[in-house]
Amino acid sequence: MPLIRSASFNLFIEVLLRVALLSAFCYMESMTPFERVIPQWELETNCKYPRHESYVPGSMLWSIVLSVPCILSFLAWAVCNDCNDALEILLAWSLSLGLTGFLTNLLKLTVGRPRPDFFYRCFPDGVQTADFTCTGDAREVMDGRKSFPSGHSSLSFCSLGVCALWLAGRLEALSRRRGDAARLLACVAPLCVALCVAVSRTCDYHHHWQDVLVGSILGLSVAYICYRQYYNSISSELAGVPHVISSLTTRVSGRPDISPAKQAEGKDGAESTPLLVNGGVKRRVSGFRVI
C-alpha cells in the first residue's frame, strides 16, 4: 500500500512539535534546579552514599533509546513491506521521547531532590563546611540536585515501552494469538531491558528507589498514550493496525471489515495473520501483519 500520510501541513506540524519538545528537553538539561533546604538528618541518612561510576552510562542509554526506532522502522518497511507502519512508529516513538524528556526535566528542575551521593558531590573530601557551602565542582553539585525522577528509567521505559507495544500489536499476543508463550515473551523482553537499566540506577547510588519507580511509570505511561495516538488497541481485532489505515478503511466502506475467522494459505497450512487491505481482510502466512 502506498504511503498515506504524505508530505502535508499536518505532517509539518507533527515534526515541528517534536522539534520543539526535543529542543526544550535539551535546553532544560543546562538549567539550574530548585535548591531545596536539605535537613542534616536527610543529608546523613539518605544522601551520604559513596560516589560510583554509572553501570549504564549516558552513551549506552542513548544507544539503546535511539536504536529502537531504527530497528522497528526497518522491520516494518523491509520485513513487513509496510511503509505506513514504518512512518507511524517513528511518529509514535518520537512524540513519546520528546514528551517524556520534557516532563522528566520539568520535574527534576521543580523538585530539586538531592541524589543519594549528594554529600560527596558537595564535599568531595568528606568534610562538611559550617555554613553548608559546597566545595565540589559546581556542575556535579547542580546535577546532584536532579534526582527525581530518574531520567534513565523514564527514557528507557519510554523507548522500549513503545517497542513492546508495537510487538504486542504486530504479534497479536493480547488479541487473536493469546495462549502463545513465545509471542508474549517477545513482547516482554524489551521491558526487561528497561527494567535492568532502571534498577541499575539504585545500584550505582545515582537515584533513590522512588525516583526509579516514578520515572519508570512516567516513561511507560507516556509510551502507551503516544502509541495509542497512532495505533489501535493491542487487545482489539485491529491490533497493530495504524489509525491512518483503519480510518481510511472506515471512510471508504462505512465500517472496518474485520473477520475473526482464521484461514490458512499455502500448502503447509501454517497459521496466518490478518491483513487489512482496501476495506477487506487478507491472510498471509507470517508472524507479522503486512499492509
N, C-alpha and C positions, 0 to 999 in steps of 0.2 A: 504494500500500500504506500502511495506517495506521502510525503511529509505534509501533514495537515496544518500545523502551526508554522506557517512560513513567515518570512520577514514582514512584520506589520507594526503598527503603532503599539498594539498590545504587547508584543514581544519586546519592543524597545523599552516600555515601562517596566516589564519584568526584569530586564537586565539592569536598568537604571536603579531600581530598588535594591538589587543585590549589591551593586557597586556602592550605594550609599551605606548599606548596613556594614559591609566589609571595611569601608573607609572609616566609619565611626568606631568599629571594633579596633582597628589598628591605631587610631588616634588615642583612644582611651587607654591603650597599653602604656602610654607615657605619662598619663595624668596621675596626680598625687591623690591617694585615697584619704578618707576621713581619718584624722588622728584621734582615736578614742583614748580615754584615760584607761590605763591598764593597772588594776589594783596589784599590790605587791603579792598577795596570795595567788592571784591568777598567773602572774609572771613566774613565781616559784613553782607552781603546780602544773600548769598546762603549757608553758612557753619556754621551758628550760631543757628541752631535748637537744642532743648533740647535732651539729651540722653533718649532713650526709649528702653525697652526690645522688642525683636522681637516678632511679633504676630505669625510668623511661624518660630520657632527656627530650627536650623540645624538638630536636631534629627527628628523632624516632617517632614522636607523636604525630608530627605533620606528615611524615612519610606514610603512616597508617591512614590518617584522615584523608589525605589527598589521593591516595591510591584507590579508594572506594569508588568515586565517580568514574575514574578511568576504566576500572575493571567492569563495573556494571554497564556502563555505556557500550563498551566493547562487546560484552555478552549479548546485549540487546540488539546491537547493529550487525555484528559479524556472525554470531552463532544463531540468533533467533531471526535475523533478517528483518528487523523491525526498527526503522529509523524514527518512528514516532515515539516508541518507548525509550529509545536512546536519548532523545531530547527531553522527554518528560522527566526521566530520572535525574538528569542534570539539573533541571529546574527545581525539582523537589529537594535534592541534596544541597544545592547552593543556597536556597532560601533557608533551609534548616541550619546550615552552617553559619550564615550571616546573622540570623536571629538569635541563635544560641550564643554566639560570640558576643553579640551586643548585650544581651541580658546578663551573661556571666560577668562581664566587665562592669556593667552598671551596678550589680550587686556588690562586687568587690570594692568599688570606689565608695559606695554608700555605706556599707557595713564597716569596712576597715578592721576586720578581725585579725589579730596577730597570729602568725604561724606557730606551730609547736617549737620551732627552733629560733624564735624571735629574740630571745635573750642573748644568744651568741651572735646573732646578726647585729644587735645593738651594741653589745660589749664583747668584741672578739677575744679579748684577753680574759674574760670571765669575771672582771671586776666592775661592779656597778657603781656609777658615779652618784654623789649625794643628791644632785638635782635631777637625776634621771636623764641626763643629756647623753644621747647615743654617741659613741666614739667610733662606730663602724662605718663602712662605706655607705654613702647616702642612698645609692641605688639599691643596695641589699636591704637596707632598713625600710625603704619605701615598698619594695617587693614583699618584705616580711609582714606588711600590713594588708596583704591581699590574699588572705587565706580562704575566706568564704565568698562563694562556693569554689570548689575545685574546678579549674579550667580543664585540666587533663580529663577529669571524669565527664564533664558536660560535653566536651568536644568529641571524645571517643564514643560515648553513647549516642551522640547526635549523628555522627557519620556512620558508625557501624549499626546503629539502630535503623537507619534508612536502608542499609544493606539487608538486614534481617527481614524487614517488612517487604522489600522487593522480592526476596527469595520466597517468602511465605506466599506472596501473591502468584508468582510465576509457577512455583511447585504445587500450589493449591493445597498446602499442608493443613490448612484450617478450613477448607471448604470441601471440594469434591474428593480429595485424596486423603481424608482422615484415616487414621489407623496404620499409616506408613511411618515407622520409626526413623528410617533413613532420611526422609524428607524433613521431618521435624528437627532432627539433629543438625541438618544442613542449615536450617533457619536459625537455630540457637547458637551455632558456632561463632558468628560474629559478635554476639552479645557476651560470650565467654571471653573473647579477646578484650572487649571493652571493660569487662569486669576486672580482668587482670591488671589492666592499665590503671583503673580507678583504685584498686586495693593497694597497688604499689606506692601510691602517694601517702599512705599512712605508714608504710614500712620504712620509707626514707625520711620520715618526720617532716614532710613538707605541708601536710594537711591533717586536720582533726577528722575523726570519722564522720562527724556531722557535715563537714564540708564535702566529703566524698559522696555521702548519701544524697544530699540536696543537689549536688552537681549532676549526679547520675540520673536522678528523677527529672531534673530540668532538661537535660540533653535528650533523654528518651521521649519525654512528653512533646517537646518541640519537633522531634523527628516524626512522631506519629501524626501530629497535626499537619505538618507540611506534606507528608506523604499522602494523606487523605485529601489534600487540596488538589492533587493531580491524579490520584488513583482511586478506584472503587475499593470497598471494604475487602479485607483479606479473608473474610468469612462468607462473602456473598457468592452468587453464581458468576459474577463478573470479576472475581478475584484476579488481580494482576493486569486488568484492562484499564488503560488510562481513561480519564473522563473525556478527553478530547475525542476518543474513539467511540465510547458508548453514547455520548451526547449526540454525535453525528448520526449514529445509527437510529437513535430515538427521533431525531428531526426528520429522517428520511422515511421511516416506517411507522412512526407514531409511538412505538414501544420497542425495546430491545427484544429480539427474537432469540431467546436463550433456552435451549432444551437441556434438561438434566440427564437425558438418556445417554448412555455410553455406547460408543460404536468402536469398531475395530477396523483398521485399514492396513493393508499389507498382508502378505502371505503368512507371516509369523503370528498374526493375531495379537500383536502387542497392545497393551492398554494405551489409549490415546488421551490427548488433552484438548479441550475445546478451543476453537479458533474463531474469533468474531470477524467476519468479513461481509461488508455490504448488507448488513441487517440480518444475516443468517448465521448459522453455526457450521463450521467446517471442522474436520478432525484430522489430526496429524500425529503420527507415532513419534512422540518426543516428550521429554520431561518438561519442556517449556512451551508456552503459548507463543505463537508467531503470527504477527499481523502483517 
